[in-house]
Amino acid sequence: MMMLGLFYQIINLLNDVISLLKFRIRMCTSLTSRDFYIVHHEMGHIQHYLQYKSLPFWFRRSPHGAFGEAIGDAVALAAMSPTHLKRIGLLENYTSSQGDLFS
């Protein structure tokens, strides 16, 4: 029983340390659409982690391993939409039409 109490103390200490950390993506990139996609995918993973970090230890994992990947892909795909690319100045001379369902 003593070991279980020690385990919880260590977990609480780690939570305090983790909550103080800043998150960065360290990656050698070039100005390509592939790297733009990858960086936003990784930002999705970070956002997913930040949403789970305040939960108790047992609930911090995703329901399924692919769930975190799906969050990363959703963020990356949203960042690649023509509407967003035009908004941030990476796409010029684009006008949306009724056929653009996912932008």
C-alpha positions as CSV (number, residue, x, y, z in Angstrom):
1,M,0.0,0.0,0.0
2,M,2.9,2.3,0.7
3,M,4.2,1.9,-2.8
4,L,0.8,3.0,-4.3
5,G,0.9,6.2,-2.2
6,L,4.5,6.9,-3.4
7,F,3.4,6.2,-7.0
8,Y,0.6,8.8,-6.7
9,Q,3.0,11.4,-5.2
10,I,5.4,10.9,-8.1
11,I,2.6,11.2,-10.6
12,N,1.4,14.5,-9.0
13,L,4.9,15.9,-9.0
14,L,5.4,15.0,-12.7
15,N,2.0,16.7,-13.4
16,D,3.2,19.9,-11.8
17,V,6.5,19.8,-13.8
18,I,4.7,19.1,-17.1
19,S,2.2,21.9,-16.6
20,L,5.1,24.4,-16.4
21,L,6.6,23.3,-19.7
22,K,6.2,25.2,-22.9
23,F,5.6,23.1,-26.0
24,R,7.7,23.4,-29.1
25,I,8.1,21.5,-32.3
26,R,11.8,20.9,-33.2
27,M,12.0,20.0,-36.8
28,C,14.2,20.9,-39.8
29,T,11.7,22.3,-42.3
30,S,11.6,23.8,-45.7
31,L,8.9,25.9,-47.3
32,T,6.9,23.1,-48.7
33,S,3.3,22.1,-48.4
34,R,4.3,18.8,-46.9
35,D,6.2,20.4,-44.1
36,F,3.3,22.9,-43.6
37,Y,1.0,19.9,-43.2
38,I,3.4,18.0,-40.9
39,V,3.9,21.0,-38.5
40,H,0.1,21.5,-38.2
41,H,-0.3,17.7,-37.7
42,E,2.1,17.9,-34.8
43,M,0.4,21.0,-33.4
44,G,-2.8,18.9,-33.4
45,H,-1.0,16.3,-31.2
46,I,0.1,19.0,-28.8
47,Q,-3.4,20.5,-28.6
48,H,-4.7,17.0,-27.9
49,Y,-2.2,16.5,-25.1
50,L,-3.0,19.9,-23.6
51,Q,-6.7,19.0,-23.5
52,Y,-6.0,15.8,-21.6
53,K,-3.2,17.0,-19.3
54,S,-5.5,18.1,-16.4
55,L,-7.4,14.8,-16.2
56,P,-6.4,12.2,-13.7
57,F,-3.5,9.9,-14.7
58,W,-5.8,7.0,-15.7
59,F,-7.7,9.1,-18.2
60,R,-4.9,10.9,-20.0
61,R,-4.6,8.3,-22.8
62,S,-6.7,8.4,-25.9
63,P,-9.6,6.0,-26.2
64,H,-7.7,4.5,-29.1
65,G,-4.2,5.1,-30.4
66,A,-5.6,6.2,-33.8
67,F,-7.7,8.9,-32.1
68,G,-4.6,11.2,-31.5
69,E,-3.6,10.7,-35.1
70,A,-7.1,11.6,-36.2
71,I,-6.9,14.9,-34.2
72,G,-3.5,15.7,-35.8
73,D,-4.9,15.0,-39.3
74,A,-8.0,17.1,-38.7
75,V,-5.9,20.1,-37.6
76,A,-3.6,19.7,-40.6
77,L,-6.4,19.3,-43.1
78,A,-8.1,22.3,-41.7
79,A,-4.9,24.3,-42.1
80,M,-4.6,23.2,-45.7
81,S,-8.1,24.4,-46.7
82,P,-8.1,27.1,-49.4
83,T,-10.1,29.4,-47.3
84,H,-7.5,29.3,-44.5
85,L,-4.6,29.5,-46.9
86,K,-6.1,32.7,-48.5
87,R,-6.8,34.2,-45.0
88,I,-3.1,33.9,-44.0
89,G,-1.9,35.1,-47.4
90,L,-0.5,31.9,-48.8
91,L,-3.1,31.6,-51.6
92,E,-4.0,34.4,-54.0
93,N,-6.7,34.9,-56.5
94,Y,-9.0,32.3,-55.0
95,T,-12.7,32.6,-54.8
96,S,-14.8,30.0,-53.1
97,S,-17.8,28.5,-54.7
98,Q,-20.9,26.5,-53.7
99,G,-18.9,23.3,-54.6
100,D,-16.3,23.9,-51.8
101,L,-18.0,21.9,-49.1
102,F,-15.0,21.4,-46.9
103,S,-13.3,24.8,-46.8
